[in-house]
Amino acid sequence: MLGELLTAIVTPFRTDGSVDLEAFRTLARHLVDNGSDGLVVTGTTGESPTLTDDERMELYEAALDEVGDRATVVAGTGTNDTSHSVHLTERAHEFGVDGFLVVTPYYNTPPPRGIIAHFQAIADVTDKPIVAYNIPSRAVLNLETSTIASLAEIPTVGAVKQANADLDQARAIVELGLNLYAGDDNLVLPFLELGAVGGICVHTHVVGPQVQELLRRFKAGDLDGARALDAELRPSIELLRIAPNPIAIKCALELLGHPVGGSRLPMVGPTDEERDAVRGCLERQGLLQPAAV
C-alpha cells in the first residue's frame, strides 16, 4: 500500500512560466506536515500535459529529496501513448519513486484488450506498484469491472484510483483484492465504508489535517464522527467545482499564502468572480477570516 491519504500535488510556476522547484519543495513539506502520507507528482492536478519529460524528472527528484523519507512519492506517468508512458515510467523508476499512477488512455479510446496491453507494457519495465486511474469524465471511457479484473492479474497492479461514483463497481474493486482509493474527494467516506484504504485527493492541499482526522475516526469505529466531519468539509468540495482543476485549488493556495503561481496554457488563472467564490468557500471552511465589508 502506498499510503492512505495522498495529495495530487500542484506544480508551481514562476511568472515566466518556468517550474518553481523551490515553491514545489516548500509545498511538498507543508502537505506531508499536514496530513498527507504520500504525494502524486505530475498528475492532472500537476498539469502534466504541459510539462516536459525533464521537468517531470526534476519534480520527482525534488519530491524524493524533500519528503521521500517521510512519505511515498508516486509518479503520474500514464499518457495515451504507450511508448511514451513506458519511457516516463522507466526514467522515473531510475529516480527511485515508490510507485506509479497510470490513467486510462484518454481520447483515443482503445478497446479493453488495448488497455490491458498498455498496462502490461508499463508493468514490464518496473517492479514498483502501479495504481490504475479510472476517470471516465476525462478519459471518455469507463474501465469496466471485467477489465479491472484483468488488470488485477498483472502482479504489480495493486490499486485503483476510482473517480467514478458507482458504488457497486467500487465494492467489486475491493472484492478483487485491489486497494481502492477515492479519486473524487467527495467519495472518500463512501468508499471507506466499502473497504477503501483512503483517497488520492486535491482538497487536502487545504484541509489535509481534517481529512486525516476523518480517516482516524473511521478506523477507530467512530462512523458518526467521521460523517459529521465529512459534512463539515462540504465547502472544500464545493471549492473544487468553481473552475476546472487545478485553477481553483491554486487560487485557494495563493489566498492562504502558498505562492504556487499561475498555470500554463491552456489552463488560465481565475476570474474575479471565481476568486471571490474560492474565498467564500475558504471562509465557510474556517480557513480564512471573512473579508471586511
Backbone bond lengths (Angstrom), bond angles and torsions (degrees), N, CA, C in turn:
res aa  C-N    CA-C-N  psi(-1)  N-CA   C-N-CA  omega(-1)  CA-C   N-CA-C  phi
1 M - - - 1.461 - - 1.525 109.19 -
2 L 1.306 116.88 137.95 1.451 122.89 -174.97 1.530 112.95 -92.26
3 G 1.320 116.10 8.69 1.454 120.87 -177.65 1.507 109.87 125.12
4 E 1.317 115.63 171.59 1.461 121.34 179.67 1.523 112.31 -101.82
5 L 1.316 116.19 -37.40 1.463 120.04 -177.17 1.527 108.85 -128.99
6 L 1.318 115.05 104.79 1.459 121.32 179.71 1.524 108.96 -111.10
7 T 1.319 115.95 140.35 1.457 120.28 175.40 1.519 109.38 -104.28
8 A 1.325 115.89 129.95 1.465 121.50 173.01 1.519 106.48 -80.14
9 I 1.317 116.26 95.31 1.464 122.78 -167.32 1.530 111.78 -74.01
10 V 1.331 115.53 141.36 1.458 121.19 175.50 1.520 109.49 -72.48
11 T 1.317 116.30 160.45 1.460 122.02 173.44 1.525 108.80 -103.77
12 P 1.326 117.82 114.40 1.471 119.64 177.61 1.538 111.14 -72.79
13 F 1.326 115.11 144.14 1.456 121.11 176.02 1.522 109.88 -124.62
14 R 1.333 115.26 148.36 1.463 120.68 172.88 1.527 109.17 -80.31
15 T 1.318 115.44 174.50 1.466 119.54 -178.14 1.522 111.93 -64.74
16 D 1.340 117.25 -24.47 1.460 119.47 178.71 1.530 112.51 -86.97
17 G 1.333 116.70 3.67 1.452 121.12 177.32 1.512 114.98 91.13
18 S 1.320 118.55 -3.89 1.460 121.19 179.37 1.528 110.20 -79.10
19 V 1.323 116.19 156.68 1.462 121.33 178.74 1.529 109.30 -68.66
20 D 1.318 116.24 130.94 1.462 122.10 179.39 1.531 108.38 -97.03
21 L 1.333 115.67 91.77 1.461 120.16 -175.33 1.524 112.16 -67.87
22 E 1.325 117.76 -33.31 1.463 119.15 179.26 1.528 110.98 -66.73
23 A 1.329 116.44 -42.67 1.464 119.14 176.88 1.522 110.40 -65.04
24 F 1.317 116.99 -35.56 1.467 121.03 177.17 1.526 110.40 -63.21
25 R 1.305 116.71 -45.43 1.462 120.30 179.57 1.536 110.74 -61.37
26 T 1.319 115.86 -43.97 1.467 120.33 179.69 1.522 110.93 -61.66
27 L 1.337 115.98 -43.47 1.455 119.59 -179.98 1.524 111.02 -67.35
28 A 1.327 117.25 -39.71 1.469 120.20 178.52 1.522 110.77 -59.21
29 R 1.328 116.13 -44.56 1.474 119.63 177.57 1.516 110.75 -61.28
30 H 1.323 116.48 -44.64 1.468 120.51 -178.93 1.525 110.95 -60.04
31 L 1.313 117.26 -43.73 1.463 120.10 -177.37 1.525 111.13 -65.54
32 V 1.317 116.84 -41.78 1.467 119.83 -179.62 1.520 110.49 -71.12
33 D 1.323 116.78 -31.57 1.472 119.93 175.46 1.521 111.96 -71.68
34 N 1.322 116.94 -14.93 1.467 120.60 -172.51 1.523 112.46 -129.17
35 G 1.329 115.19 52.37 1.455 119.71 166.33 1.508 117.63 108.77
36 S 1.319 119.00 -23.78 1.467 120.22 -176.33 1.523 110.51 -85.25
37 D 1.335 116.99 129.97 1.460 119.47 173.16 1.522 111.63 -104.12
38 G 1.326 115.95 11.72 1.451 121.68 174.81 1.515 109.86 -165.17
39 L 1.328 115.43 158.39 1.457 121.91 176.39 1.520 108.92 -128.18
40 V 1.332 115.84 138.44 1.459 120.94 168.43 1.518 106.24 -101.58
41 V 1.315 115.70 117.76 1.462 122.40 -175.90 1.526 109.00 -105.03
42 T 1.312 116.51 135.57 1.467 125.77 -178.61 1.528 112.43 63.07
43 G 1.320 115.28 42.17 1.452 119.20 165.15 1.519 108.83 -84.95
44 T 1.328 116.68 -169.75 1.464 119.65 177.79 1.524 110.60 -60.95
45 T 1.339 117.12 -38.47 1.460 120.76 177.58 1.520 110.79 -61.37
46 G 1.326 116.67 -30.18 1.452 121.61 177.21 1.516 113.58 -84.58
47 E 1.340 116.78 10.85 1.463 123.17 177.28 1.529 112.02 57.53
48 S 1.327 115.22 42.58 1.463 120.72 -177.13 1.524 114.62 -55.75
49 P 1.354 120.19 -34.38 1.469 117.67 -178.99 1.520 114.25 -61.45
50 T 1.336 117.14 -19.32 1.470 119.92 -176.51 1.526 112.60 -102.37
51 L 1.325 118.00 2.19 1.459 121.57 -177.29 1.524 110.96 -95.94
52 T 1.325 116.41 141.62 1.453 119.65 172.22 1.523 109.31 -75.82
53 D 1.314 116.32 163.50 1.462 119.43 178.09 1.522 111.24 -60.40
54 D 1.327 116.97 -40.17 1.464 119.70 -179.84 1.526 111.30 -66.28
55 E 1.333 117.55 -37.93 1.461 120.11 176.90 1.518 110.88 -63.21
56 R 1.310 116.74 -39.56 1.462 119.80 177.07 1.529 109.96 -58.00
57 M 1.316 116.63 -48.26 1.462 120.54 -176.71 1.528 111.24 -64.11
58 E 1.336 116.70 -37.19 1.459 120.09 176.73 1.523 110.92 -62.22
59 L 1.319 116.82 -37.49 1.465 120.44 179.20 1.527 110.99 -69.93
60 Y 1.327 118.21 -40.27 1.469 120.04 177.60 1.522 110.00 -62.94
61 E 1.333 115.58 -44.91 1.458 119.82 -179.43 1.529 110.95 -61.64
62 A 1.334 116.61 -42.46 1.463 120.71 179.84 1.524 111.25 -64.83
63 A 1.325 116.79 -42.53 1.464 120.08 -179.91 1.523 111.12 -64.12
64 L 1.315 116.62 -44.33 1.467 120.23 179.85 1.519 110.99 -63.37
65 D 1.317 116.24 -41.74 1.454 120.31 -179.45 1.517 111.63 -67.43
66 E 1.324 116.80 -37.06 1.455 120.99 -173.29 1.524 112.87 -82.72
67 V 1.334 118.24 -43.10 1.472 120.36 -173.10 1.524 113.15 -133.13
68 G 1.325 117.37 5.92 1.465 119.52 -174.67 1.509 115.31 -62.41
69 D 1.337 116.59 -19.98 1.463 120.06 177.45 1.520 112.39 -85.51
70 R 1.354 117.31 -6.97 1.464 120.84 -176.95 1.521 113.69 -123.84
71 A 1.315 116.82 -14.38 1.461 120.27 -175.34 1.518 109.10 -151.05
72 T 1.320 115.75 158.99 1.457 119.41 176.19 1.528 109.46 -79.68
73 V 1.317 115.31 150.67 1.456 122.15 175.59 1.523 107.45 -120.63
74 V 1.327 115.13 113.73 1.460 122.17 -178.42 1.523 107.96 -107.84
75 A 1.313 116.59 127.07 1.463 121.58 -177.64 1.521 110.01 -94.15
76 G 1.328 115.58 128.26 1.457 119.84 173.81 1.522 108.98 -83.15
77 T 1.313 116.80 100.39 1.469 120.81 -174.95 1.526 113.05 -115.28
78 G 1.315 117.33 4.82 1.458 119.94 -179.30 1.520 112.29 -80.47
79 T 1.317 116.62 135.10 1.461 122.70 172.89 1.531 107.14 -135.29
80 N 1.324 117.13 -171.70 1.470 118.68 175.64 1.522 111.41 -97.78
81 D 1.326 115.96 15.74 1.465 122.82 175.84 1.524 107.15 -123.05
82 T 1.305 117.15 111.29 1.466 120.80 -175.16 1.521 111.54 -59.18
83 S 1.317 117.41 -43.74 1.460 120.60 -178.62 1.518 111.84 -60.01
84 H 1.342 116.46 -43.36 1.462 119.84 178.93 1.521 110.95 -67.62
85 S 1.323 117.19 -39.94 1.466 120.77 178.68 1.524 110.83 -61.85
86 V 1.310 116.71 -41.69 1.464 121.18 178.29 1.529 109.82 -63.34
87 H 1.320 116.66 -43.86 1.466 121.22 179.75 1.524 111.23 -60.81
88 L 1.334 116.82 -47.32 1.460 120.89 179.17 1.521 111.25 -61.77
89 T 1.318 115.96 -41.49 1.463 120.50 -178.92 1.524 110.75 -65.18
90 E 1.314 116.91 -43.33 1.471 120.44 178.21 1.527 111.15 -59.13
91 R 1.325 116.33 -45.92 1.463 119.85 -177.96 1.530 111.16 -67.53
92 A 1.337 116.59 -43.56 1.463 119.74 -179.90 1.529 111.06 -65.52
93 H 1.319 116.29 -36.63 1.467 120.95 177.12 1.526 110.28 -57.30
94 E 1.321 116.32 -41.02 1.462 120.91 -178.51 1.527 111.56 -64.04
95 F 1.336 117.34 -29.50 1.464 120.71 178.76 1.526 111.65 -76.29
96 G 1.335 117.64 -18.00 1.452 120.40 176.34 1.512 115.54 96.74
97 V 1.338 118.07 23.49 1.462 119.45 176.27 1.525 109.64 -61.30
98 D 1.318 115.93 161.15 1.461 120.83 -174.31 1.518 113.64 -86.30
99 G 1.321 117.02 -20.86 1.458 120.18 -178.18 1.510 109.89 -176.45
100 F 1.335 114.40 -176.47 1.458 120.43 -173.97 1.522 110.55 -135.44
101 L 1.326 115.01 140.33 1.461 121.86 171.58 1.522 106.52 -104.13
102 V 1.323 115.94 120.91 1.467 121.09 -175.76 1.523 108.84 -122.67
103 V 1.316 115.53 112.00 1.459 121.12 -177.42 1.525 110.54 -79.51
104 T 1.318 115.85 151.96 1.456 120.61 171.79 1.524 109.14 -55.38
105 P 1.332 119.15 130.85 1.470 119.69 177.90 1.532 110.52 -52.94
106 Y 1.323 114.66 125.96 1.455 122.01 -171.83 1.528 110.66 -101.89
107 Y 1.283 115.65 159.79 1.460 126.19 174.59 1.527 113.35 70.48
108 N 1.342 118.60 -50.83 1.460 118.35 -177.71 1.534 113.23 -81.97
109 T 1.327 117.14 -4.89 1.470 124.96 171.88 1.529 114.11 40.05
110 P 1.329 118.17 67.82 1.464 120.35 177.19 1.529 111.62 -69.19
111 P 1.325 117.54 157.68 1.463 120.37 175.33 1.521 109.70 -71.95
112 P 1.330 117.69 166.56 1.473 119.62 -177.67 1.516 114.22 -51.26
113 R 1.336 118.21 -40.70 1.468 119.17 -178.51 1.535 111.08 -65.05
114 G 1.348 116.45 -30.34 1.458 120.00 175.96 1.516 111.72 -71.11
115 I 1.324 116.50 -38.70 1.465 120.85 177.95 1.530 109.99 -63.35
116 I 1.315 115.95 -44.24 1.471 120.08 -179.82 1.527 110.40 -63.40
117 A 1.327 116.68 -42.59 1.466 120.30 178.84 1.528 110.74 -64.71
118 H 1.331 116.91 -36.50 1.468 122.37 177.91 1.528 110.08 -60.06
119 F 1.328 117.23 -50.51 1.457 120.88 -179.69 1.526 111.48 -66.14
120 Q 1.336 116.68 -37.05 1.457 119.53 179.79 1.523 111.24 -64.53
121 A 1.334 116.36 -39.53 1.463 120.00 179.27 1.533 110.78 -63.14
122 I 1.321 116.49 -38.74 1.464 120.10 178.09 1.526 109.97 -68.90
123 A 1.326 116.24 -42.86 1.467 120.17 -179.53 1.520 111.94 -64.21
124 D 1.313 116.64 -25.33 1.473 119.99 -178.78 1.524 113.45 -68.98
125 V 1.355 117.47 -15.56 1.463 118.99 -175.82 1.528 112.55 -110.46
126 T 1.327 117.76 7.52 1.462 120.20 178.34 1.519 109.95 -152.44
127 D 1.314 115.00 148.58 1.463 119.85 173.50 1.529 111.19 -103.98
128 K 1.347 116.05 9.32 1.458 120.41 179.56 1.531 110.34 -84.10
129 P 1.343 117.52 158.50 1.469 121.27 -179.08 1.526 112.53 -62.98
130 I 1.316 115.35 142.98 1.463 122.52 177.29 1.523 108.75 -117.45
131 V 1.326 115.73 131.20 1.461 122.27 173.86 1.527 107.48 -104.52
132 A 1.314 116.26 118.35 1.467 120.64 176.41 1.527 108.11 -79.15
133 Y 1.317 115.69 131.95 1.471 121.16 -175.53 1.521 108.75 -109.36
134 N 1.330 114.49 110.44 1.468 121.16 -179.61 1.523 109.06 -103.14
135 I 1.330 116.43 107.86 1.467 121.20 -177.27 1.529 108.40 -137.66
136 P 1.318 116.61 82.94 1.468 120.74 -175.80 1.520 114.41 -56.10
137 S 1.334 117.60 -31.94 1.462 119.51 -177.21 1.522 112.41 -64.65
138 R 1.324 117.51 -26.25 1.459 121.12 179.74 1.525 112.48 -105.93
139 A 1.321 117.03 -33.25 1.462 120.34 -175.99 1.527 112.75 -89.08
140 V 1.312 117.21 -5.87 1.472 125.05 178.73 1.521 111.91 79.10
141 L 1.327 117.25 -37.24 1.462 118.91 -179.33 1.526 110.36 -115.22
142 N 1.323 115.52 155.71 1.451 122.99 177.11 1.516 109.18 -98.05
143 L 1.318 116.49 136.35 1.457 119.77 172.17 1.523 107.87 -70.87
144 E 1.312 117.30 110.01 1.454 119.86 179.56 1.527 110.13 -68.47
145 T 1.314 115.55 156.70 1.461 120.03 -176.74 1.522 111.07 -59.31
146 S 1.320 117.52 -35.88 1.465 119.97 179.12 1.523 111.23 -65.22
147 T 1.336 116.77 -35.85 1.458 120.33 177.25 1.523 110.57 -69.45
148 I 1.328 116.28 -41.26 1.462 120.12 177.57 1.527 110.10 -62.14
149 A 1.321 116.67 -37.95 1.463 120.24 177.20 1.520 110.95 -61.56
150 S 1.315 116.92 -37.85 1.470 119.84 177.69 1.522 110.78 -69.39
151 L 1.329 116.55 -39.44 1.463 119.62 177.29 1.528 110.91 -62.66
152 A 1.334 116.59 -34.17 1.464 121.00 -179.39 1.524 112.02 -64.07
153 E 1.327 116.70 -18.65 1.462 120.32 177.84 1.524 112.25 -77.40
154 I 1.329 117.20 -14.68 1.464 121.18 173.59 1.527 106.97 -78.43
155 P 1.320 119.73 117.88 1.470 121.61 -168.95 1.521 115.29 -53.27
156 T 1.325 118.18 -35.96 1.466 119.16 -175.53 1.522 113.91 -89.05
157 V 1.326 118.14 -7.31 1.473 120.24 174.65 1.523 107.11 -83.51
158 G 1.328 115.34 98.53 1.457 119.27 -173.00 1.510 115.23 -114.80
159 A 1.340 116.68 0.36 1.462 118.60 -174.85 1.520 110.08 -153.17
160 V 1.330 114.48 160.43 1.458 121.91 176.05 1.522 108.52 -132.03
161 K 1.333 115.36 128.33 1.459 120.56 167.70 1.514 105.50 -91.98
162 Q 1.333 116.34 110.80 1.452 121.94 -169.74 1.523 111.12 -107.06
163 A 1.335 115.45 102.17 1.466 120.64 176.12 1.520 108.61 -99.21
164 N 1.291 114.35 60.49 1.460 123.53 -176.70 1.521 105.91 -149.71
165 A 1.319 117.26 125.57 1.466 121.00 -173.02 1.524 114.02 -81.09
166 D 1.323 118.13 8.81 1.466 122.30 179.69 1.529 108.77 -70.66
167 L 1.324 116.67 102.91 1.460 120.93 -176.24 1.522 111.97 -68.14
168 D 1.329 117.34 -31.95 1.459 119.87 177.92 1.524 110.67 -64.14
169 Q 1.331 116.05 -41.85 1.461 118.36 178.64 1.526 110.87 -68.79
170 A 1.320 116.56 -38.51 1.462 119.95 177.26 1.529 110.39 -59.44
171 R 1.324 116.31 -43.59 1.464 120.37 178.59 1.529 110.53 -63.01
172 A 1.326 116.89 -38.86 1.463 121.11 179.95 1.527 110.86 -64.86
173 I 1.329 117.25 -36.44 1.461 120.84 178.63 1.526 109.96 -61.86
174 V 1.316 116.23 -43.97 1.463 120.48 177.63 1.526 110.10 -62.53
175 E 1.326 116.81 -42.97 1.462 121.00 -178.95 1.527 112.32 -65.56
176 L 1.325 117.05 -23.64 1.462 120.92 175.30 1.525 112.07 -75.52
177 G 1.328 117.00 -6.27 1.454 121.29 -179.86 1.509 114.06 87.21
178 L 1.337 117.07 13.28 1.452 121.59 178.98 1.530 110.35 -92.70
179 N 1.315 115.99 149.15 1.457 120.12 172.85 1.522 108.73 -74.81
180 L 1.307 116.54 125.88 1.458 122.53 -178.95 1.519 109.62 -100.63
181 Y 1.344 115.94 127.19 1.452 122.64 173.43 1.520 109.21 -116.93
182 A 1.321 116.10 133.61 1.461 119.94 173.54 1.522 108.47 -66.68
183 G 1.330 116.04 126.30 1.452 121.12 179.89 1.507 113.22 -99.63
184 D 1.312 117.45 -10.50 1.462 123.62 169.42 1.521 106.36 -115.52
185 D 1.328 116.26 134.76 1.461 119.39 -170.23 1.525 113.56 -63.31
186 N 1.324 117.05 -27.68 1.464 119.71 179.20 1.525 112.54 -75.10
187 L 1.331 117.52 -6.20 1.462 121.19 -177.71 1.526 113.25 -97.46
188 V 1.326 117.96 -0.99 1.460 119.43 -174.99 1.522 111.78 -56.05
189 L 1.329 117.87 -55.50 1.464 119.40 -177.25 1.531 112.37 -68.53
190 P 1.342 120.36 -47.24 1.465 118.76 177.17 1.522 113.30 -55.29
191 F 1.322 117.22 -37.31 1.465 119.85 179.59 1.523 111.43 -74.55
192 L 1.338 117.54 -36.32 1.460 119.32 175.25 1.523 110.61 -57.26
193 E 1.317 116.23 -39.32 1.461 120.35 -179.18 1.529 111.92 -67.24
194 L 1.329 116.76 -16.86 1.465 121.03 177.42 1.523 112.28 -97.54
195 G 1.329 117.39 -4.08 1.460 120.45 178.72 1.510 115.09 111.42
196 A 1.339 118.06 11.57 1.460 120.88 177.71 1.523 110.62 -65.09
197 V 1.342 115.49 157.12 1.458 119.74 177.62 1.524 111.35 -87.58
198 G 1.335 117.56 -20.83 1.450 120.31 -178.96 1.513 111.53 162.63
199 G 1.334 116.15 -143.34 1.456 119.40 -177.03 1.518 111.93 -145.17
200 I 1.316 114.43 155.39 1.465 122.45 168.80 1.517 104.55 -111.47
201 C 1.323 115.82 105.29 1.459 121.23 -161.27 1.522 113.35 -119.83
202 V 1.335 114.01 166.84 1.456 122.43 174.64 1.529 110.37 -112.30
203 H 1.338 116.91 -40.60 1.469 118.59 -177.35 1.522 112.47 -64.42
204 T 1.338 117.74 -15.27 1.460 121.03 178.25 1.529 112.22 -68.79
205 H 1.328 118.24 -8.84 1.459 119.63 167.92 1.529 110.83 -57.26
206 V 1.336 116.50 -31.40 1.466 120.03 -174.80 1.524 113.39 -121.25
207 V 1.329 118.72 -17.83 1.469 120.61 -179.35 1.536 111.02 -129.10
208 G 1.322 116.47 33.68 1.460 119.90 -179.26 1.516 114.62 -55.46
209 P 1.337 119.53 -48.27 1.467 119.52 -179.69 1.525 112.86 -60.89
210 Q 1.334 116.29 -38.17 1.457 119.70 -179.79 1.534 111.67 -66.56
211 V 1.323 116.84 -40.44 1.469 119.33 179.51 1.529 109.80 -70.64
212 Q 1.313 117.59 -37.03 1.465 120.06 175.48 1.525 110.53 -62.57
213 E 1.336 117.31 -37.52 1.464 121.00 176.69 1.526 110.58 -67.18
214 L 1.328 117.07 -36.82 1.466 120.04 175.70 1.534 110.05 -59.20
215 L 1.332 116.29 -45.88 1.467 120.06 177.84 1.523 110.81 -60.99
216 R 1.322 116.73 -41.94 1.465 120.20 -179.09 1.515 110.99 -62.05
217 R 1.346 115.77 -46.28 1.467 119.18 179.59 1.520 111.38 -61.23
218 F 1.325 116.09 -42.71 1.461 118.74 -178.89 1.523 110.81 -63.35
219 K 1.327 116.88 -46.59 1.471 120.15 -178.93 1.520 111.52 -64.35
220 A 1.335 116.33 -28.02 1.463 120.30 179.38 1.527 112.08 -81.43
221 G 1.321 116.74 -2.09 1.455 120.51 179.64 1.511 114.55 88.01
222 D 1.342 116.28 7.63 1.470 120.99 179.96 1.532 108.66 -91.10
223 L 1.321 116.37 74.66 1.459 120.42 -176.25 1.522 111.00 -67.57
224 D 1.334 117.06 -38.67 1.469 119.03 178.46 1.528 110.64 -62.64
225 G 1.323 116.65 -41.65 1.449 120.22 178.25 1.517 112.32 -64.55
226 A 1.341 115.99 -39.17 1.466 120.19 177.93 1.519 110.40 -65.41
227 R 1.325 116.38 -40.89 1.466 119.61 179.67 1.523 111.54 -67.01
228 A 1.314 116.42 -37.79 1.463 119.62 178.25 1.527 110.75 -63.73
229 L 1.331 116.66 -42.75 1.458 120.23 179.59 1.527 110.48 -68.89
230 D 1.324 116.75 -36.39 1.462 120.41 176.73 1.527 110.48 -59.00
231 A 1.327 116.02 -41.85 1.468 120.12 178.48 1.524 111.13 -65.40
232 E 1.327 116.75 -37.10 1.459 120.61 179.46 1.523 112.55 -66.89
233 L 1.320 116.39 -21.46 1.467 120.95 -177.41 1.527 112.84 -87.91
234 R 1.325 117.60 4.43 1.475 120.07 -178.34 1.526 113.85 -54.43
235 P 1.350 119.08 -41.88 1.471 117.54 -179.83 1.525 113.34 -59.92
236 S 1.329 117.58 -32.62 1.470 119.79 -179.84 1.523 111.08 -72.22
237 I 1.326 116.78 -26.81 1.468 120.59 174.51 1.524 109.77 -74.67
238 E 1.319 116.03 -43.47 1.464 119.91 179.08 1.522 111.32 -61.75
239 L 1.314 116.86 -34.39 1.460 121.89 179.53 1.527 110.82 -55.72
240 L 1.323 116.57 -43.16 1.458 120.86 -175.60 1.519 112.62 -67.71
241 R 1.321 116.69 -18.54 1.465 120.49 -177.09 1.528 112.83 -92.40
242 I 1.312 116.64 0.08 1.471 119.99 -176.44 1.525 111.50 -70.96
243 A 1.335 116.31 -37.26 1.463 121.41 -178.53 1.520 107.76 -150.99
244 P 1.328 117.06 158.83 1.475 119.32 179.82 1.526 111.55 -55.68
245 N 1.301 115.25 138.44 1.460 122.83 178.68 1.532 109.69 -63.36
246 P 1.365 118.48 134.47 1.458 129.28 9.46 1.531 114.26 -104.12
247 I 1.312 118.38 25.10 1.469 120.38 -175.44 1.526 111.22 -57.49
248 A 1.330 116.61 -49.16 1.469 119.82 -174.93 1.520 111.91 -69.05
249 I 1.340 117.99 -42.58 1.466 118.87 -176.79 1.522 110.41 -70.10
250 K 1.334 117.98 -33.92 1.471 119.17 175.63 1.530 110.49 -66.22
251 C 1.305 116.28 -38.95 1.467 120.34 176.60 1.526 109.92 -62.06
252 A 1.324 116.89 -43.87 1.466 120.97 179.64 1.521 110.97 -61.65
253 L 1.324 116.72 -42.99 1.461 120.31 -179.93 1.525 110.95 -62.52
254 E 1.317 116.32 -42.88 1.462 119.71 178.11 1.525 110.94 -61.43
255 L 1.334 117.34 -43.44 1.462 120.67 179.66 1.523 111.86 -63.61
256 L 1.342 115.96 -27.84 1.464 120.60 -179.22 1.527 112.42 -92.20
257 G 1.332 116.30 6.38 1.456 119.17 174.21 1.508 116.31 92.32
258 H 1.344 117.35 16.84 1.457 121.24 176.99 1.533 108.21 -106.98
259 P 1.312 118.53 106.38 1.466 120.91 -175.08 1.525 112.01 -75.71
260 V 1.317 116.52 98.66 1.463 120.75 -179.59 1.522 112.12 -111.27
261 G 1.325 117.29 -2.58 1.459 120.40 176.19 1.509 112.94 72.92
262 G 1.318 113.85 -169.06 1.458 120.09 -178.88 1.510 111.87 -90.79
263 S 1.321 115.53 -149.79 1.459 121.67 -177.78 1.519 109.96 -127.73
264 R 1.304 115.40 164.55 1.453 121.23 173.10 1.521 109.07 -90.99
265 L 1.304 115.03 140.60 1.462 119.17 175.17 1.533 110.07 -56.83
266 P 1.354 115.97 141.19 1.462 127.01 17.21 1.529 115.40 -86.75
267 M 1.335 118.34 0.11 1.458 118.94 173.51 1.522 109.18 -73.82
268 V 1.314 116.00 150.54 1.461 121.94 -177.04 1.520 108.96 -134.44
269 G 1.339 115.33 172.32 1.449 119.68 177.20 1.511 111.69 -76.63
270 P 1.322 117.27 169.80 1.462 120.87 -179.30 1.523 111.62 -73.80
271 T 1.312 116.45 151.79 1.460 121.16 169.85 1.526 108.74 -75.45
272 D 1.308 116.33 169.41 1.467 119.46 176.84 1.521 110.68 -60.41
273 E 1.315 116.44 -39.85 1.468 120.34 179.92 1.530 110.69 -65.00
274 E 1.331 116.27 -41.75 1.463 119.37 178.75 1.519 111.21 -66.06
275 R 1.336 116.94 -39.94 1.466 120.04 178.65 1.525 110.54 -63.76
276 D 1.295 117.40 -40.49 1.467 120.56 178.04 1.525 110.81 -64.28
277 A 1.332 116.00 -39.26 1.467 119.62 179.35 1.528 110.99 -66.84
278 V 1.338 116.88 -40.34 1.466 120.63 176.86 1.524 109.74 -62.23
279 R 1.336 116.35 -45.31 1.460 119.88 178.19 1.533 110.73 -58.45
280 G 1.325 116.85 -42.10 1.454 120.26 179.33 1.520 112.00 -60.62
281 C 1.316 117.04 -41.36 1.468 120.46 178.10 1.526 110.75 -64.45
282 L 1.324 116.93 -42.60 1.461 120.20 178.94 1.520 111.42 -64.45
283 E 1.316 116.67 -36.90 1.460 120.26 177.12 1.527 110.38 -65.05
284 R 1.333 116.56 -46.54 1.477 119.14 -179.46 1.523 111.84 -67.26
285 Q 1.348 116.62 -26.00 1.459 120.17 177.15 1.521 111.24 -79.18
286 G 1.339 116.72 -8.95 1.449 121.12 179.83 1.518 113.59 82.69
287 L 1.346 116.85 17.65 1.456 121.42 -178.51 1.519 112.96 -95.74
288 L 1.326 116.63 -17.26 1.455 122.96 176.70 1.516 109.54 -134.62
289 Q 1.298 116.79 143.89 1.457 120.11 174.04 1.538 108.56 -73.26
290 P 1.318 118.10 141.44 1.471 119.41 177.98 1.519 110.85 -54.88
291 A 1.337 114.85 139.16 1.459 119.79 179.25 1.527 109.67 -65.39
292 A 1.310 115.98 144.59 1.470 120.42 178.08 1.499 110.34 -65.43
293 V 1.321 115.50 138.36 1.469 120.73 -179.96 1.517 109.68 -82.81
